[in-house]
Amino acid sequence: MGKGDKKTKRGKIIMGSYGKTRVHKTPKPAADTTTAKKAAAKKRPAKAKK
C-alpha cells in the first residue's frame, strides 16, 4: 500500500482523485453582510470617554 494504491489517501493524492478516503472540504456559505456587521459591532468594547 502506497503511492500506487487507489484505496489509500496517499494513492489518491498522487493520482489526483477523490472519494471516501479523500473527500473535498465543503465550502462555507457566504454570510449575510448585515449579520456580520452586527456581530462585529457587539464584540467591540465601548470607547472610554475622556
N, C-alpha and C positions, 0 to 999 in steps of 0.2 A: 504494500500500500504506500503510495507516494504520489509523485507528480503525474504519473500516467493513469492513476486510478480515478475514474469518473465519479465514484461514490464518495470520495473524501473531499473535505473542504479545500485542501491544498491542490488536489487534482482539478477541482472546479475553478480555482483561481488561475491556474496555469492555462486551462482550456478557455476560460472566459465565459463559462456558463453559470447559470443559477439554478436553484432548486431547493429542496427541503433542507439540505445541509448548509447551503449558502444562499440565504434569502436577501432580497432587496430591503433596504430601510424605507419605511413608508414616509413620504413627506408630510410634515405637519401642515394643516390648513392655515392659510393666512388669517391672522387675527384682524378683527374689525379695528380700524384706526381710532375710533372714538372710545372703544372699550379700553384699548391700550393706553390712551392718554389719561383716562380717568384712573386707571390702576396706577400709573406712574405718578399722578398728582397726589394720590393717597399716601404713597410711600415717602414723599419728600417731607422733611421736618419743617415746621413753621419757622419763618425768619424771625430772629430776635430783634425787637425794636430797641433803638439806642436812645 
